Amino acid sequence: MALPSGNRFCCSWGVMWVQEGRWILAYNRYLGFCFVMEAELWGILDRLTLILEWSYDF
C-alpha cells in the first residue's frame, strides 16, 4: 500500500499474512518525493522480493 502525504513524500508498507489469518511480517519503506504510481510499484516489488527472500510457499 502506498500513502502520499500532503507534501507528496511517499512511503510503501504492508503486512504479509498466511491462510490461517496470522501475519508473518510487516514492512515499510520511505520513498521520499514520488508519484503514487511509483510508490505502488515499489510496494509490489517489495512484496515479491520478500516472498523470494523468505521462501514462503503461498
Backbone torsions as a table, in degrees:
resi	resn	phi	psi	omega
1	MET	NA	140.7	-179.9
2	ALA	-114.9	138.8	-179.8
3	LEU	-126.7	112.1	172.5
4	PRO	-85.2	138.0	175.1
5	SER	-94.7	-178.8	-177.1
6	GLY	-60.8	-30.0	-178.8
7	ASN	-97.4	14.7	174.5
8	ARG	71.4	15.6	169.5
9	PHE	-80.4	139.0	-173.0
10	CYS	-121.4	157.7	170.9
11	CYS	-140.0	156.8	177.1
12	SER	-119.9	134.5	-178.6
13	TRP	-150.1	164.2	178.1
14	GLY	-177.4	172.9	178.0
15	VAL	-132.0	135.0	177.3
16	MET	-97.3	129.2	-178.2
17	TRP	-116.5	155.6	170.3
18	VAL	-105.7	168.0	-174.7
19	GLN	-60.2	-29.2	-179.2
20	GLU	-71.4	-8.1	177.2
21	GLY	97.8	1.1	177.9
22	ARG	-96.2	147.0	-179.9
23	TRP	-88.1	147.8	-177.4
24	ILE	-108.7	-26.7	174.2
25	LEU	-167.4	157.2	175.5
26	ALA	-125.8	152.7	-178.6
27	TYR	-146.7	159.1	171.5
28	ASN	-152.2	155.5	179.6
29	ARG	-144.7	125.6	174.5
30	TYR	-83.0	125.0	-175.0
31	LEU	-105.2	-11.7	-177.9
32	GLY	76.6	-147.7	-178.3
33	PHE	-79.6	119.8	177.5
34	CYS	-163.3	172.8	175.4
35	PHE	-87.0	156.3	-177.8
36	VAL	-60.3	-39.2	179.5
37	MET	-60.5	-39.8	176.8
38	GLU	-62.9	-41.8	179.6
39	ALA	-64.3	-40.1	177.6
40	GLU	-62.9	-42.2	179.0
41	LEU	-65.3	-39.0	175.5
42	TRP	-62.4	-39.1	178.4
43	GLY	-62.5	-42.2	176.9
44	ILE	-62.6	-46.2	179.0
45	LEU	-60.9	-43.1	179.1
46	ASP	-60.4	-45.0	-179.6
47	ARG	-63.4	-44.8	179.7
48	LEU	-65.0	-39.8	178.4
49	THR	-63.5	-43.2	179.0
50	LEU	-63.2	-40.6	178.4
51	ILE	-61.1	-44.3	179.7
52	LEU	-67.8	-43.7	-177.9
53	GLU	-67.3	-38.5	-176.9
54	TRP	-88.2	-8.1	177.7
55	SER	56.3	40.2	175.9
56	TYR	-81.1	137.8	179.4
57	ASP	-101.0	92.9	180.0
58	PHE	-86.6	NA	NA
